[in-house]
Amino acid sequence: MTLSFELFLLIASILLFISLLAGKTGYKFGVPTLLLFLFIGIGAGSGGLGIQFSSPSVAQYIGVVALNIILFSGGLDTRVSELRPIATQGVMLATIGVLLTAFITGVFIYWLTNNIIQSVTFSFIESLLIAGIMSSTDSASVFSILRSKNLSLKENLRPLLELESGSNDPMAFMITIVLIQLLNTPEISGWEVVLKFLQQLIFGALAGAFLGKLSVKLINKINLDNDALYSVLMLTVMFFIFGFTSFIGGNGYLAVYLGGLLIGNHRVVHRRSTMKFFDGLTWLFQIIMFLALGLLVEPRELLPVAGIGIIVGMFMILVSRPLSVFVTFLPFKNLSFKAKTFTSWVGLRGAVPIIFATYPWISDVPQAKMMFNIVFFITILSLMLQGTTVPLMAKWLNLTQILPQKRKLKEFDIEFSDDIKSATCEITVDKHILKQGNRLMDIDLPDHTLVAMVKRHHQYFIPRGNTHLEEGDSLLVITDNEEAMRETYQQLGIKPME
């Protein structure tokens, strides 16, 4: 059906609102939000509500912007100090591991479609292309599930998988682009392919490192009158890094991630407000991207590829991904068998493979629409099977540890810089707290703990030692660190987790 722009905005806002509610539900029950967003898009498309969207180019543009924001934000939020112990393992998994996954899966697809399945046949290069498209993982949705269950992972697995998810998308992209060139230009030599691959990798890494350092100086030196414009400046920097790197023949995705990593690990002005801006922007474009990809697929076209999709998907989950992980980690003795097994299970397909599947479609590669549908089906299979069982797998392998849940500030809308290591919380005054008296000095507070502000009804004031407190008052408490905060909870008889 044809939509006016006003009606389009109305429907888009409704879909976004439904996606937000679905995301909240998925976060609570441990269901991958990506899966819910995709289903909402499918339901709103031609097979459901009847919204017509059939442009892989538009979906690709949305995906490129979203992937830039996701990778850049991931780099900003990653601490180099956490990556150092596992940097070698993570980089090898994001490069050698991706190549192994693509090659093993590609060989299997070629054998399967030329010997077993008669409905479709792929050449060896086409088989490798499908496998290369699906060779990257999507750990972002995995850790949203882990955070919803308040879980942390042993053996440095969380930073390991975050590093892999942030750096393996460029490798999969390079594989995809090179194989598309091989299909469209069969006369291209092997040396040209290797040189193109190295050019993308080297130019992308150098541009990301150089422009990231240059951006830190620019952001700190420039003097913008409106503080809100620093977030816009950071967004501009991100797009420039991607555009310039792609223009000179490098891998823009790799450059964007490295640029974000360098900027995020240096002191820049208005860092916290910028991080919040990118956090919200990341969620917005994730939702938009997932909805667009869901709208793009024709549900009736998924059924014919269900057979090959299930077989290839299960092969990747049970054979190629585990084999790639164990082979890649052979030189490393610091990771246990359980850690390698869990890493294998977290080979979760996400939105990135679907975005990459639009490239052969736009490039008019033979059977490109069939490839897109197979990738889409395998993504759904992976999310349903692996995405919903990641916490269970982590617990079964005894790789989880429960972290105390932080109390969020509700009555006091304040935040400190990350450079300030103090911990803050708010405490509601009750009879138990006032048992020794109703003055602030009567409350048994440990050393290095300060009540900075009191909220009574709708009034805020800074207390003194002789300030009288009432039941229902909200106290803004500041301590040296999280350990001191837990001690404060203990002395006041407050449970550390809500």
C-alpha positions in Angstrom: 0.0 0.0 0.0 1.1 3.6 -0.7 1.7 5.7 2.4 1.7 9.5 2.7 4.6 10.9 4.7 2.4 11.8 7.6 0.9 8.2 7.7 4.4 6.8 7.4 5.6 8.8 10.5 2.5 7.6 12.4 3.1 3.9 11.5 6.8 4.3 12.2 6.2 5.7 15.6 3.8 2.9 16.5 6.3 0.3 15.3 9.1 1.9 17.3 6.9 2.0 20.4 5.9 -1.6 20.1 9.6 -2.4 19.6 10.5 -0.6 22.8 7.9 -2.6 24.7 9.1 -5.8 23.1 12.7 -5.0 23.9 11.8 -4.4 27.6 10.0 -7.7 27.7 12.9 -9.5 26.0 15.4 -7.9 28.4 13.3 -9.2 31.4 12.8 -12.7 30.1 16.1 -13.3 28.4 14.8 -13.3 24.8 17.1 -11.7 22.2 15.6 -8.3 21.4 16.9 -8.6 17.8 14.7 -11.6 17.3 11.6 -9.7 18.6 12.4 -6.6 16.4 12.8 -8.9 13.3 9.5 -10.5 14.0 7.8 -7.2 14.4 9.2 -6.1 11.0 8.1 -9.3 9.4 4.6 -8.9 10.9 4.3 -5.4 9.6 5.5 -6.3 6.1 3.8 -7.6 3.0 3.0 -10.9 4.7 1.3 -9.2 7.6 0.0 -5.7 7.8 0.8 -5.2 4.2 3.5 -2.5 4.3 5.5 -2.7 1.1 9.3 -2.5 1.4 11.4 -4.2 -1.1 14.5 -2.0 -1.5 17.7 -3.8 -0.5 19.6 -0.5 -1.2 17.6 1.4 1.3 18.0 -1.4 3.8 21.7 -1.5 3.2 22.0 2.3 3.7 20.2 2.0 7.0 22.4 -1.0 8.0 25.6 0.9 7.2 24.6 3.8 9.3 23.4 1.6 12.1 26.6 -0.6 12.0 28.8 2.5 12.1 27.0 3.7 15.2 27.0 0.3 16.9 30.7 -0.3 16.3 31.8 3.3 17.2 29.7 3.2 20.4 31.1 -0.3 21.2 34.6 1.1 20.8 33.9 4.1 23.0 32.5 1.9 25.8 35.4 -0.6 25.8 38.3 -0.3 28.2 41.7 -1.1 26.8 42.8 -2.3 30.3 40.2 -5.1 30.1 41.2 -6.1 26.6 45.0 -6.4 27.3 44.9 -9.8 28.9 42.9 -11.3 26.1 43.8 -9.1 23.1 45.8 -11.7 21.2 43.0 -14.3 21.6 40.3 -11.9 20.6 42.1 -10.6 17.5 42.9 -14.1 16.4 39.3 -15.2 16.9 38.1 -12.2 14.9 40.4 -12.9 12.0 41.7 -16.5 11.8 38.5 -17.7 13.5 36.3 -15.9 11.0 38.3 -17.2 8.0 38.1 -20.8 9.3 34.4 -20.5 9.9 33.8 -19.2 6.4 36.0 -21.8 4.8 34.7 -24.9 6.7 31.1 -23.8 6.2 31.6 -22.9 2.6 33.0 -26.3 1.8 30.1 -27.9 3.5 27.5 -25.8 1.6 29.2 -26.7 -1.7 29.2 -30.5 -0.9 25.6 -30.3 0.4 24.1 -28.5 -2.6 26.0 -30.5 -5.2 25.4 -34.0 -3.7 22.5 -34.1 -1.3 20.0 -31.2 -1.9 18.6 -31.1 -5.4 16.5 -28.0 -5.2 19.4 -25.5 -5.3 23.0 -25.8 -6.4 25.8 -23.3 -5.5 29.3 -23.1 -7.0 32.3 -23.2 -4.7 32.7 -19.4 -4.8 29.0 -18.9 -4.2 29.2 -21.3 -1.3 32.1 -19.5 0.2 30.2 -16.2 -0.2 27.2 -17.4 1.8 29.5 -18.7 4.5 31.5 -15.5 4.5 28.4 -13.4 4.9 27.5 -15.5 8.0 31.0 -15.7 9.5 30.7 -12.8 11.9 28.9 -13.0 15.3 26.6 -10.7 17.2 27.6 -10.6 20.9 25.7 -7.4 21.7 22.4 -9.3 22.0 24.2 -12.0 24.0 25.4 -9.6 26.7 22.1 -7.8 26.9 20.7 -11.1 28.0 23.5 -11.7 30.5 23.0 -8.2 32.0 19.3 -8.8 32.3 20.1 -11.8 34.4 22.8 -9.9 36.4 25.5 -12.4 35.3 29.2 -11.9 34.7 31.5 -14.4 33.1 34.7 -16.0 34.4 38.0 -16.3 32.6 37.8 -12.9 31.0 35.2 -14.2 28.6 33.1 -11.0 28.5 35.9 -8.7 27.2 37.1 -11.5 24.9 33.7 -11.8 23.2 33.2 -8.1 23.1 36.5 -7.7 21.3 35.6 -10.4 18.9 32.1 -8.9 18.2 33.6 -5.5 17.6 36.4 -6.5 15.3 35.1 -9.6 13.4 32.5 -7.7 11.3 35.2 -5.9 9.2 36.7 -9.3 8.4 33.4 -10.8 7.3 32.8 -7.7 5.2 36.1 -8.0 3.5 35.5 -11.6 2.7 32.0 -10.7 1.3 33.3 -7.9 -0.9 36.3 -9.9 -2.3 34.1 -12.9 -3.1 31.5 -10.7 -4.9 34.3 -9.3 -7.0 35.5 -12.9 -7.9 31.9 -13.8 -9.0 31.4 -10.6 -11.0 35.0 -10.5 -12.4 36.1 -14.1 -12.8 39.3 -13.0 -14.6 40.7 -11.3 -11.5 43.9 -12.9 -10.3 44.5 -14.4 -6.9 47.2 -11.8 -6.2 44.8 -9.0 -6.8 42.4 -10.6 -4.3 45.1 -10.9 -1.7 46.3 -7.3 -2.2 42.8 -6.0 -2.0 42.3 -7.9 1.2 45.5 -6.5 2.7 44.7 -3.0 1.5 41.4 -3.1 3.3 42.9 -4.4 6.5 46.0 -2.2 6.6 44.5 1.1 5.4 41.5 0.6 7.8 43.7 0.0 10.8 46.0 2.9 10.1 43.2 5.3 9.3 41.3 4.3 12.4 44.4 4.8 14.7 45.5 8.1 13.1 42.0 9.7 12.8 41.1 8.5 16.3 44.1 10.3 17.9 43.5 13.3 15.7 39.8 13.4 16.8 40.8 13.4 20.5 42.9 16.6 20.0 40.1 18.2 17.9 37.3 17.5 20.4 39.4 18.8 23.3 40.7 21.9 21.5 37.6 23.1 19.7 35.4 25.5 21.8 31.7 25.1 21.0 29.4 27.5 22.7 26.6 25.0 23.1 27.6 21.9 25.1 25.0 19.8 23.3 26.9 20.2 20.1 29.8 18.0 21.3 27.7 14.9 20.8 26.9 16.1 17.2 30.7 16.7 16.7 31.4 13.1 17.8 28.8 11.8 15.4 30.4 13.9 12.6 33.9 12.5 13.5 32.5 8.9 13.3 31.0 9.5 9.8 34.2 11.2 8.6 36.4 8.3 9.8 34.2 5.8 7.9 33.8 7.9 4.8 37.5 8.9 4.5 38.7 5.4 5.2 36.4 3.9 2.6 37.4 6.6 0.1 41.1 5.7 0.3 40.3 2.0 -0.1 40.4 0.9 3.6 37.9 -1.0 5.6 35.6 1.7 7.1 34.1 -0.6 9.8 37.5 -1.5 11.2 38.5 2.2 11.2 35.3 3.2 13.0 35.7 0.6 15.7 39.4 1.5 16.3 38.7 5.2 16.2 36.0 4.8 18.8 38.3 2.6 20.9 41.0 5.3 20.9 38.7 8.2 21.6 36.9 6.2 24.4 40.2 5.5 26.2 41.3 9.1 26.3 40.0 12.0 28.3 37.6 14.1 26.2 35.3 16.9 27.2 31.7 16.1 27.9 32.4 12.4 27.7 29.5 11.2 29.8 26.8 13.2 27.9 28.3 12.0 24.6 28.2 8.3 25.8 24.6 8.7 26.8 23.8 10.2 23.4 25.5 7.3 21.6 23.8 4.7 23.8 20.4 6.0 22.9 21.3 6.5 19.3 22.6 2.9 19.2 19.3 1.5 20.5 17.3 3.6 18.1 19.3 2.5 15.0 19.3 -1.1 16.1 15.5 -1.0 16.2 15.2 0.8 12.9 17.7 -1.6 11.3 16.0 -4.7 12.6 12.6 -3.5 11.6 13.8 -2.6 8.1 15.4 -6.0 7.6 12.2 -7.7 8.8 10.2 -5.7 6.4 12.5 -6.6 3.5 12.0 -10.3 3.8 9.1 -12.2 2.2 7.9 -14.8 4.8 6.6 -17.1 2.0 10.1 -17.2 0.5 11.6 -18.6 3.8 9.8 -21.9 3.7 11.5 -23.2 0.5 14.9 -22.6 2.1 14.0 -24.1 5.5 15.6 -27.4 4.7 19.0 -26.1 3.7 18.8 -23.4 6.3 18.3 -25.9 9.2 21.1 -28.2 7.9 23.6 -25.4 7.4 22.6 -23.5 10.5 23.0 -26.6 12.7 26.3 -27.4 11.0 27.6 -23.9 11.9 26.4 -24.1 15.5 27.7 -27.7 16.2 30.7 -28.1 13.8 32.2 -25.1 12.0 32.1 -22.5 14.8 33.4 -24.9 17.5 36.1 -26.3 15.3 37.2 -22.8 14.4 37.3 -21.7 18.0 39.2 -24.8 19.2 41.8 -24.6 16.4 42.3 -20.8 16.9 42.8 -21.3 20.6 45.3 -24.2 20.3 48.3 -22.0 21.2 46.6 -20.6 24.3 46.6 -22.7 27.5 45.0 -20.1 29.7 41.5 -20.9 28.5 39.7 -24.0 29.9 37.8 -26.5 27.8 34.5 -25.0 29.3 35.5 -21.5 28.2 36.2 -22.6 24.7 32.9 -24.5 24.6 31.0 -21.5 25.7 32.8 -19.2 23.2 31.8 -21.7 20.5 28.1 -21.5 21.6 28.2 -17.7 21.5 28.7 -17.8 17.7 25.4 -16.0 17.4 24.2 -14.7 14.0 22.7 -11.3 14.1 21.7 -8.3 11.9 25.1 -7.9 10.4 25.0 -11.1 8.2 21.6 -10.0 6.9 23.0 -6.5 6.0 26.0 -8.2 4.3 23.5 -10.4 2.4 22.2 -7.3 0.6 25.5 -6.7 -1.1 25.4 -9.6 -3.5 21.7 -8.8 -4.1 22.5 -5.2 -5.1 25.5 -6.4 -7.2 23.2 -8.7 -9.2 25.1 -11.9 -8.1 23.3 -15.0 -9.5 20.9 -16.5 -6.9 21.5 -13.5 -4.6 17.9 -13.5 -3.4 18.2 -17.1 -2.5 21.3 -16.4 -0.5 19.6 -13.6 1.3 16.7 -15.8 2.3 19.0 -18.6 3.5 21.1 -16.1 5.6 17.9 -14.7 7.1 16.5 -18.1 8.0 19.8 -19.2 9.6 19.9 -15.9 11.6 16.4 -16.6 13.0 17.4 -20.2 13.8 20.6 -19.1 15.6 18.8 -16.5 17.7 16.0 -18.9 18.7 18.4 -21.8 19.5 21.5 -20.1 20.8 20.2 -16.7 21.9 17.7 -18.0 24.3 20.1 -20.5 25.9 23.2 -18.5 26.4 22.6 -17.9 30.2 21.7 -21.6 30.6 24.9 -22.7 28.8 27.0 -20.3 30.9 25.4 -21.7 34.2 25.7 -25.3 33.0 29.4 -24.8 32.3 29.8 -23.0 35.7 31.2 -19.9 34.0 28.9 -17.4 35.7 29.3 -15.3 38.8 26.6 -13.1 40.3 27.4 -9.5 40.7 25.7 -7.2 43.2 23.0 -5.1 41.5 23.6 -1.4 41.6 20.8 0.8 42.9 19.8 3.3 40.3 19.2 7.0 41.3 15.5 7.9 40.9 15.1 11.0 43.1 18.4 12.7 42.3 19.2 13.3 38.7 23.0 13.6 39.0 26.0 11.8 37.7 29.7 12.0 38.3 32.5 11.8 35.7 34.1 8.4 35.1 37.3 9.9 36.4 35.7 10.2 39.8 35.8 6.7 41.4 33.2 7.4 44.1 30.0 5.4 44.3 26.6 7.0 44.8 23.2 5.6 45.8 20.0 6.9 47.3 18.5 5.5 50.5 14.9 5.9 51.8 14.7 6.6 55.5 12.5 4.2 57.5 12.0 3.3 61.2 15.0 1.0 61.3 17.4 3.7 60.2 15.9 6.1 62.8 16.1 3.6 65.7 19.1 5.4 67.3 17.6 8.9 66.8 16.1 11.2 64.1 19.2 13.4 63.6 21.7 12.7 60.8 24.5 12.4 63.4 22.5 9.6 65.1 22.6 7.3 62.0 25.4 4.7 62.1 27.3 5.5 59.0 30.8 4.0 58.3 33.8 6.2 57.6 34.2 7.6 54.1 30.4 7.8 53.7 28.7 11.2 53.2 25.0 12.1 53.0 25.3 14.9 50.4 21.6 15.9 50.0 18.1 15.1 51.3 14.8 15.2 49.4 11.7 15.7 51.5 8.5 15.7 49.5 9.4 18.1 46.6 12.1 20.0 48.4 15.9 19.4 48.2 18.4 20.6 50.8 21.9 19.9 52.0 21.9 18.4 55.5 24.1 19.1 58.6 24.8 16.8 61.5 21.9 18.1 63.5 19.4 17.9 60.6 16.2 16.1 61.7 15.2 13.3 59.4 11.7 12.0 58.7 10.4 8.6 57.5 10.2 8.8 53.7 13.1 11.2 53.2 15.4 10.3 50.3 19.1 10.5 51.1 21.8 10.9 48.4 24.8 8.9 49.7 28.3 9.1 48.4 31.1 6.7 49.3 34.7 6.1 48.2 33.9 3.0 46.1 31.5 0.1 45.7 33.0 -1.8 48.6 32.4 1.1 50.9 28.8 1.3 49.6 28.1 -2.3 50.4 29.5 -1.7 53.9 27.0 1.2 54.2 24.2 -1.1 53.2 25.3 -3.7 55.7 25.5 -1.2 58.6 22.1 0.2 57.8 20.5 -3.2 57.4 19.7 -2.6 53.7 19.9 -5.4 51.2 22.5 -4.7 48.5 20.2 -5.9 45.7 16.7 -4.8 44.9 
